Amino acid sequence: MIELKYLDPYKVERSLSYDNFDEFLLALSGCLTIPDYLPVASLTYKGQELPYKGNIGDLYRSMSNFDLSPYEN
């Protein structure tokens, strides 16, 4: 499971959850209903935080080549 937490324009933390990494990438490659410029507060994969700092708009490019093998249980 992947959980994406981000700050909305009012600085309120929101979250989105995805069942697997493929579903997550598919959502990012399509049209999300949240603006690209919003900052990512945290990104977790199977309960472990991934080292991503940036905006939602840069997430797909960064995560499409990310190696998840160190995070597999």
DSSP file (Angstrom, degrees, kcal/mol; ACC not computed):
  #  RESIDUE AA STRUCTURE BP1 BP2  ACC     N-H-->O    O-->H-N    N-H-->O    O-->H-N    TCO  KAPPA ALPHA  PHI   PSI    X-CA   Y-CA   Z-CA
    1    1 A M              0   0    0      0, 0.0    45,-2.8     0, 0.0     2,-0.4   0.000 360.0 360.0 360.0 140.8    0.0    0.0    0.0
    2    2 A I  E     -AB  18  45A   0     16,-2.6    16,-2.7    43,-0.2     2,-0.5  -0.961 360.0-165.7-117.6 134.3    1.2    3.5   -0.8
    3    3 A E  E     -AB  17  44A   0     41,-2.1    41,-2.4    -2,-0.4     2,-0.5  -0.983   1.5-164.5-122.6 125.1    0.1    6.6    1.1
    4    4 A L  E     -AB  16  43A   0     12,-3.1    12,-2.5    -2,-0.5     2,-0.4  -0.933   5.2-170.8-108.4 122.0    0.7   10.1   -0.3
    5    5 A K  E     +AB  15  42A   0     37,-2.9    36,-2.4    -2,-0.5    37,-1.7  -0.949  13.4 166.9-113.5 134.8    0.3   13.0    2.1
    6    6 A Y  E     -AB  14  40A   0      8,-2.2     8,-3.1    -2,-0.4     2,-0.5  -0.927  35.9-111.2-141.5 164.0    0.3   16.5    0.8
    7    7 A L  E     -A   13   0A   0     32,-2.0     6,-0.2    -2,-0.3    -2,-0.0  -0.871  29.9-143.6-100.7 127.0   -0.5   20.0    1.9
    8    8 A D    >   -     0   0    0      4,-2.6     3,-2.6    -2,-0.5     4,-0.1  -0.218  40.4 -85.7 -78.0 176.8   -3.4   21.7    0.3
    9    9 A P  T 3  S+     0   0    0      0, 0.0    -1,-0.1     0, 0.0    -2,-0.0   0.714 131.8  54.2 -59.0 -19.3   -3.5   25.4   -0.5
   10   10 A Y  T 3  S-     0   0    0      2,-0.2     3,-0.1     0, 0.0    -2,-0.0   0.264 120.2-109.5 -96.1  10.5   -4.7   26.1    3.1
   11   11 A K  S <  S+     0   0    0     -3,-2.6     2,-0.5     1,-0.3    -4,-0.0   0.756  72.4 142.5  65.9  27.3   -1.7   24.2    4.6
   12   12 A V        -     0   0    0     -4,-0.1    -4,-2.6     1,-0.0     2,-0.3  -0.855  54.4-119.9 -96.8 131.0   -4.0   21.4    5.7
   13   13 A E  E     +A    7   0A   0     -2,-0.5     2,-0.3    -6,-0.2    -6,-0.2  -0.562  36.0 179.7 -75.1 129.2   -2.5   17.9    5.3
   14   14 A R  E     -A    6   0A   0     -8,-3.1    -8,-2.2    -2,-0.3     2,-0.3  -0.821   9.4-151.6-121.2 162.1   -4.5   15.6    3.0
   15   15 A S  E     -A    5   0A   0     -2,-0.3     2,-0.4   -10,-0.2   -10,-0.2  -0.990  11.4-166.6-141.2 151.2   -3.8   12.0    2.1
   16   16 A L  E     -A    4   0A   0    -12,-2.5   -12,-3.1    -2,-0.3     2,-0.4  -0.982  14.2-154.9-129.1 142.0   -4.5    9.6   -0.8
   17   17 A S  E     -A    3   0A   0     -2,-0.4     2,-0.4   -14,-0.2   -14,-0.2  -0.937   6.5-168.9-122.1 144.5   -4.0    5.8   -0.6
   18   18 A Y  E     -A    2   0A   0    -16,-2.7   -16,-2.6    -2,-0.4     3,-0.1  -0.980  24.0-135.9-130.8 142.4   -3.2    3.3   -3.4
   19   19 A D  S    S-     0   0    0     -2,-0.4     2,-0.3   -18,-0.2    -1,-0.1   0.831  84.1  -0.9 -68.2 -33.6   -3.4   -0.5   -3.1
   20   20 A N  S  > S-     0   0    0    -19,-0.1     4,-1.8   -18,-0.1   -18,-0.1  -0.935  76.1 -98.4-151.6 172.7   -0.1   -1.0   -5.0
   21   21 A F  H  > S+     0   0    0     -2,-0.3     4,-2.5     1,-0.2     5,-0.2   0.855 118.1  55.1 -66.4 -36.7    2.7    0.8   -6.8
   22   22 A D  H  > S+     0   0    0      2,-0.2     4,-2.4     1,-0.2    -1,-0.2   0.910 108.1  48.8 -63.7 -42.2    1.3    0.3  -10.3
   23   23 A E  H  > S+     0   0    0      2,-0.2     4,-2.1     1,-0.2    -1,-0.2   0.889 110.8  52.3 -63.0 -39.2   -2.0    1.9   -9.3
   24   24 A F  H  X S+     0   0    0     -4,-1.8     4,-1.9     2,-0.2    -2,-0.2   0.937 111.3  44.9 -61.5 -49.6   -0.1    4.8   -7.8
   25   25 A L  H  X S+     0   0    0     -4,-2.5     4,-2.2     1,-0.2    -2,-0.2   0.878 111.1  54.4 -64.6 -37.5    1.9    5.3  -11.0
   26   26 A L  H  X S+     0   0    0     -4,-2.4     4,-1.2     1,-0.2    -1,-0.2   0.906 108.4  48.8 -62.8 -41.7   -1.2    5.0  -13.1
   27   27 A A  H  < S+     0   0    0     -4,-2.1    -1,-0.2     1,-0.2    -2,-0.2   0.887 113.3  47.6 -65.0 -38.9   -2.9    7.7  -11.1
   28   28 A L  H  < S+     0   0    0     -4,-1.9     4,-0.2     1,-0.2    -2,-0.2   0.831 108.8  53.5 -72.1 -31.9    0.1   10.0  -11.4
   29   29 A S  H  < S+     0   0    0     -4,-2.2    -1,-0.2    -5,-0.2    -2,-0.2   0.734 110.5  54.0 -76.3 -21.3    0.4    9.4  -15.2
   30   30 A G  S  < S-     0   0    0     -4,-1.2     2,-0.8    -5,-0.2    -3,-0.1   0.114 113.1 -62.9 -89.2-151.8   -3.2   10.4  -15.7
   31   31 A C        -     0   0    0      2,-0.0     2,-0.2    -2,-0.0    -2,-0.1  -0.864  48.3-159.8-105.8 105.4   -4.9   13.6  -14.5
   32   32 A L        -     0   0    0     -2,-0.8     4,-0.1    -4,-0.2    -4,-0.0  -0.490  20.1-132.6 -75.9 153.7   -5.0   14.0  -10.8
   33   33 A T  S    S+     0   0    0     -2,-0.2    -1,-0.1     2,-0.1    -2,-0.0   0.318  84.0  83.0 -90.4   9.3   -7.6   16.4   -9.4
   34   34 A I  S    S-     0   0    0      1,-0.0    -2,-0.2     4,-0.0   -26,-0.0  -0.903  90.7 -98.8-113.8 144.3   -5.0   18.1   -7.2
   35   35 A P    >   -     0   0    0      0, 0.0     3,-1.1     0, 0.0    21,-0.2  -0.238  22.0-129.8 -63.8 145.9   -2.7   20.8   -8.5
   36   36 A D  T 3  S+     0   0    0      1,-0.2    21,-2.6    20,-0.2    20,-0.3   0.759 101.3  64.0 -63.6 -28.2    0.9   19.9   -9.4
   37   37 A Y  T 3  S+     0   0    0     19,-0.2    -1,-0.2    18,-0.2    17,-0.0   0.572  74.2 111.0 -80.1  -8.1    2.5   22.7   -7.3
   38   38 A L  S <  S-     0   0    0     -3,-1.1    18,-2.3     1,-0.1    19,-0.2  -0.430  71.7-116.1 -69.9 139.2    1.3   21.3   -4.0
   39   39 A P  B     -D   55   0B   0      0, 0.0   -32,-2.0     0, 0.0     2,-0.5  -0.486  18.3-123.8 -78.5 143.9    4.1   20.0   -1.7
   40   40 A V  E     -B    6   0A   0     14,-2.9    14,-0.4   -34,-0.2   -34,-0.3  -0.752  19.8-170.1 -83.3 125.0    4.3   16.4   -0.7
   41   41 A A  E     -     0   0A   0    -36,-2.4     2,-0.3    -2,-0.5   -35,-0.2   0.883  67.9 -20.5 -82.3 -42.8    4.4   16.1    3.1
   42   42 A S  E     -B    5   0A   0    -37,-1.7   -37,-2.9     2,-0.0     2,-0.4  -0.981  49.6-154.6-162.2 158.3    5.3   12.3    3.0
   43   43 A L  E     -B    4   0A   0      7,-0.4     7,-3.6    -2,-0.3     2,-0.4  -0.971  18.6-172.8-139.0 119.4    5.2    9.3    0.9
   44   44 A T  E     -BC   3  49A   0    -41,-2.4   -41,-2.1    -2,-0.4     2,-0.5  -0.916  11.7-165.0-120.4 144.5    5.1    5.8    2.5
   45   45 A Y  E >  S-BC   2  48A   0      3,-2.9     3,-1.9    -2,-0.4   -43,-0.2  -0.985  81.5 -18.3-126.7 117.7    5.3    2.3    0.9
   46   46 A K  T 3  S-     0   0    0    -45,-2.8   -44,-0.1    -2,-0.5    -1,-0.1   0.863 130.2 -51.1  51.9  40.0    4.2   -0.6    3.1
   47   47 A G  T 3  S+     0   0    0    -46,-0.4     2,-0.5     1,-0.2    -1,-0.3   0.394 117.0 111.2  83.9  -3.0    4.6    1.6    6.1
   48   48 A Q  E <   -C   45   0A   0     -3,-1.9    -3,-2.9    23,-0.1     2,-0.3  -0.894  70.0-120.0-108.0 132.7    8.1    2.8    5.3
   49   49 A E  E     -C   44   0A   0     -2,-0.5    -5,-0.3    -5,-0.2    -7,-0.0  -0.506  23.1-140.6 -73.6 131.8    8.7    6.4    4.4
   50   50 A L        -     0   0    0     -7,-3.6     2,-2.1    -2,-0.3    -7,-0.4  -0.661  23.4-111.2 -89.1 148.1   10.3    6.9    0.9
   51   51 A P        +     0   0    0      0, 0.0     2,-0.5     0, 0.0    -1,-0.1  -0.468  66.0 136.5 -81.3  72.8   12.9    9.6    0.5
   52   52 A Y        +     0   0    0     -2,-2.1     2,-0.4    -9,-0.2    -9,-0.1  -0.978  23.7 172.1-122.8 128.5   11.0   12.0   -1.6
   53   53 A K        +     0   0    0     -2,-0.5     2,-0.3   -11,-0.1   -12,-0.1  -0.996  42.8  63.2-129.3 125.9   10.9   15.8   -1.2
   54   54 A G  S    S-     0   0    0    -14,-0.4   -14,-2.9    -2,-0.4     2,-0.2  -0.991  79.5 -43.5 158.4-162.6    9.2   17.9   -3.7
   55   55 A N  B >   -D   39   0B   0     -2,-0.3     3,-1.0   -16,-0.3     4,-0.4  -0.554  47.0-112.3 -98.7 163.3    5.9   18.8   -5.4
   56   56 A I  G >> S+     0   0    0    -18,-2.3     3,-1.3   -20,-0.3     4,-0.5   0.855 113.9  64.0 -61.3 -35.8    3.2   16.5   -6.7
   57   57 A G  G 34 S+     0   0    0    -21,-2.6     4,-0.3     1,-0.3    -1,-0.2   0.745 105.2  43.9 -63.0 -24.7    4.0   17.5  -10.3
   58   58 A D  G <> S+     0   0    0     -3,-1.0     4,-1.8   -22,-0.3    -1,-0.3   0.434  90.6  90.4 -97.0  -1.5    7.5   16.0  -10.1
   59   59 A L  H <> S+     0   0    0     -3,-1.3     4,-2.8    -4,-0.4     5,-0.2   0.902  82.1  51.2 -66.0 -44.7    6.4   12.8   -8.3
   60   60 A Y  H  X S+     0   0    0     -4,-0.5     4,-2.2     1,-0.2    -1,-0.2   0.942 111.4  47.2 -60.7 -48.3    5.7   10.6  -11.4
   61   61 A R  H  4 S+     0   0    0     -4,-0.3     4,-0.5     1,-0.2    -1,-0.2   0.897 116.9  44.3 -61.1 -40.8    9.1   11.4  -13.0
   62   62 A S  H  < S+     0   0    0     -4,-1.8     3,-0.4     1,-0.2    -1,-0.2   0.893 119.3  40.1 -70.9 -40.1   10.9   10.7   -9.7
   63   63 A M  H >< S+     0   0    0     -4,-2.8     3,-1.1     1,-0.2    -2,-0.2   0.686  96.3  75.7 -88.1 -18.5    9.0    7.5   -8.8
   64   64 A S  T 3< S+     0   0    0     -4,-2.2    -1,-0.2     1,-0.3    -2,-0.1   0.780 109.5  31.9 -66.2 -24.2    8.8    5.8  -12.2
   65   65 A N  T 3  S+     0   0    0     -4,-0.5    -1,-0.3    -3,-0.4     2,-0.2   0.212  91.5 127.8-112.3  13.1   12.4    4.8  -12.0
   66   66 A F    <   -     0   0    0     -3,-1.1     2,-0.7     1,-0.1    -3,-0.1  -0.513  58.3-130.9 -77.1 135.8   12.6    4.4   -8.2
   67   67 A D        +     0   0    0     -2,-0.2     4,-0.1     1,-0.1    -1,-0.1  -0.778  24.5 179.5 -88.5 113.1   13.9    1.0   -6.9
   68   68 A L    >   +     0   0    0     -2,-0.7     3,-1.9     1,-0.2     4,-0.5   0.468  53.8 101.6 -91.4  -2.4   11.6   -0.3   -4.3
   69   69 A S  G >  S+     0   0    0      1,-0.3     3,-1.1     2,-0.2    -1,-0.2   0.833  76.9  56.1 -57.2 -35.8   13.5   -3.5   -3.6
   70   70 A P  G 3  S+     0   0    0      0, 0.0    -1,-0.3     0, 0.0    -2,-0.1   0.718 108.0  51.5 -66.7 -16.2   15.1   -2.2   -0.3
   71   71 A Y  G <  S+     0   0    0     -3,-1.9     2,-0.2    -4,-0.1    -2,-0.2   0.426  83.0 109.5-100.0  -0.8   11.5   -1.5    0.9
   72   72 A E    <         0   0    0     -3,-1.1   -26,-0.0    -4,-0.5    -3,-0.0  -0.555 360.0 360.0 -76.5 140.4   10.1   -5.0    0.3
   73   73 A N              0   0    0     -2,-0.2    -1,-0.1     0, 0.0    -4,-0.0   0.446 360.0 360.0 -85.5 360.0    9.4   -7.1    3.4
